[in-house]
């Protein structure tokens, strides 16, 4: 599917329409282009994606670099958010574990002693 969609760029009419509206389109599609370039399993898709990126870069390199920088900034911000979220969950798990230990000194799940009363 991705390969077929990228083949649209081989059509001069489509390419011209996209170039006319690149300031609106590039910020929207750049993240997908970047992910395709980095992670797509199909080599043909990666190559076609690089071709599309080159079209945008050749058309307006300054604007293309702005989009690259914006993407990198957002990716860094997402990594920071993910890291904070992981740290918070770890802290919550530690708090829950310590509370469980305080409320359950015997160490058994239901709080009862492991020795049966006779």
C-alpha positions, 0 to 999 in steps of 0.5 A: 500500500505504501509503495503504491501511494509513493508511486503517485509522486511519479505523476508530474501533475500530482507532483506539481499540485503538491509542490504548489501546496508544499507549505501546508503538506510537508509539515503534515507528511514529514513525520510519516516520511521520516518514519518510513525512511528509518523503519519501513521493512520494504527497501522499495518503500524506503527508496521511494520515500527518500525520493519524495524527501529529495523532491521537497528538499530540492524545492525549498531546502530552508523550509524542508530543514524547518520541518526536519528541525520541528520533527526532531524537536517534537520527537525529543519532547515525546521522548522526555514525556515518555521518560517522565511517564515511565519514572512516574509509573515506577514510583507509583509501583514502588509506593504500592509495593511499600504500602502493601508491605506496611499493611501486610507484615506477614508477607502473604497475599491475604495478610493471614499467617501461613500457619494454620490455627488448630 
